[in-house]
Amino acid sequence: MHSQCSWPISGDLSLQTKQDGRDFIIPLAPPIFVTSDNCVNISAFIRSGENAFSVVQQSNMSDYMFILHAHHPTPVQLSHLASYRKRHEEWVKITHAFCTSEPTESLWKRSQSRS
């Protein structure tokens, strides 16, 4: 399935959801973040179990059709996810290196005993 997406530019359309008790409003007229095929990826807001979204339009949008399309990740999406996970793992390693415990013997005492 491939179709070109176009978005209204009036500012009168948004997607609203709640996650972990926080409200999220995702502008769709026009959207801030789009995929390479000009669609909006909302997978960051999907969790296991029940998910609720509201498309809120504040003006006439009868010239548009809005579709929620669920699919298996594309190779590009999987590549992006692998890159994100690799950067995250590297960040965890770097931050862990800064959080290692101090030596049990004081460095000051050790350097004095060697003198």
Phi, psi and omega per residue, in radians:
M1 nan 2.096 3.085
H2 -2.463 2.183 3.060
S3 -2.554 2.628 3.126
Q4 -1.408 2.254 3.117
C5 -1.667 2.460 2.972
S6 -2.270 2.650 -3.037
W7 -2.160 2.554 3.023
P8 -1.142 2.719 -3.114
I9 -2.054 0.204 -3.045
S10 -1.326 -0.290 -3.068
G11 1.427 0.114 -3.028
D12 -1.756 0.385 -3.098
L13 -2.437 2.342 3.101
S14 -2.615 2.799 3.043
L15 -1.924 2.228 -3.103
Q16 -2.083 2.419 3.115
T17 -2.627 2.981 3.113
K18 -2.262 2.389 3.134
Q19 -2.500 2.226 -3.121
D20 0.922 0.683 3.107
G21 1.369 0.015 -3.135
R22 -1.871 2.426 3.094
D23 -1.475 2.415 3.068
F24 -2.170 2.328 3.056
I25 -2.108 2.080 -3.099
I26 -1.886 1.932 -3.133
P27 -1.131 2.431 3.138
L28 -2.180 0.054 -3.085
A29 -2.317 1.320 -0.081
P30 -1.531 2.870 3.090
P31 -1.245 2.656 3.132
I32 -1.400 -0.748 -3.113
F33 -2.067 2.188 3.094
V34 -2.231 2.752 3.075
T35 -1.375 3.099 -3.131
S36 -1.093 -0.408 3.093
D37 -1.736 0.347 3.026
N38 1.190 0.482 3.058
C39 -1.828 2.977 3.129
V40 -1.887 2.191 3.136
N41 -1.666 2.011 -3.130
I42 -1.852 0.276 -3.067
S43 -1.069 -0.442 3.104
A44 -1.133 -0.329 -3.109
F45 -1.778 0.061 -3.126
I46 -1.674 2.284 3.096
R47 -2.200 2.800 3.059
S48 -1.076 2.376 -3.121
G49 1.782 -2.620 -3.063
E50 -1.385 2.353 3.060
N51 -2.249 2.400 -3.137
A52 -2.248 2.303 3.128
F53 -2.323 2.581 3.028
S54 -2.211 2.249 3.000
V55 -1.650 2.045 -3.056
V56 -1.908 2.061 3.090
Q57 -1.978 2.391 -3.093
Q58 -1.995 0.186 3.060
S59 -2.682 3.108 -3.108
N60 -1.180 2.075 3.107
M61 -2.059 0.480 -3.062
S62 -1.184 -0.218 3.073
D63 -1.481 -0.017 -3.079
Y64 -2.128 2.715 3.028
M65 -2.190 2.307 -3.122
F66 -1.958 2.253 -3.049
I67 -2.244 2.329 2.986
L68 -1.718 2.021 -3.046
H69 -2.027 1.941 3.087
A70 -1.660 2.355 -3.122
H71 -2.679 2.893 3.023
H72 -1.206 2.624 -3.136
P73 -1.013 2.457 3.085
T74 -1.387 2.867 3.079
P75 -0.991 -0.648 3.115
V76 -1.139 -0.748 3.116
Q77 -1.128 -0.726 3.110
L78 -1.118 -0.675 3.100
S79 -1.132 -0.750 3.114
H80 -1.086 -0.750 3.133
L81 -1.118 -0.755 3.122
A82 -1.084 -0.724 3.103
S83 -1.105 -0.764 3.118
Y84 -1.068 -0.815 -3.125
R85 -1.092 -0.699 3.133
K86 -1.114 -0.799 3.110
R87 -1.087 -0.689 3.130
H88 -1.128 -0.778 3.118
E89 -1.076 -0.726 3.100
E90 -1.102 -0.713 3.119
W91 -1.102 -0.735 3.124
V92 -1.085 -0.740 3.119
K93 -1.088 -0.764 -3.134
I94 -1.113 -0.832 -3.119
T95 -1.169 -0.581 3.104
H96 -1.144 -0.643 3.130
A97 -1.087 -0.578 3.110
F98 -1.352 -0.287 -3.063
C99 -1.816 0.241 3.127
T100 -1.207 2.640 -3.066
S101 -1.275 2.727 3.094
E102 -1.197 2.676 3.037
P103 -1.046 2.586 -3.112
T104 -1.184 -0.505 3.091
E105 -1.672 2.391 -3.137
S106 -1.069 2.366 3.080
L107 -1.077 -0.603 3.141
W108 -1.131 -0.787 3.138
K109 -1.158 -0.690 -3.134
R110 -1.091 -0.749 -3.099
S111 -1.248 -0.549 3.097
Q112 -1.214 -0.682 -3.090
S113 -1.221 -0.374 3.133
R114 -1.467 -0.240 -3.108
S115 -1.302 nan nan
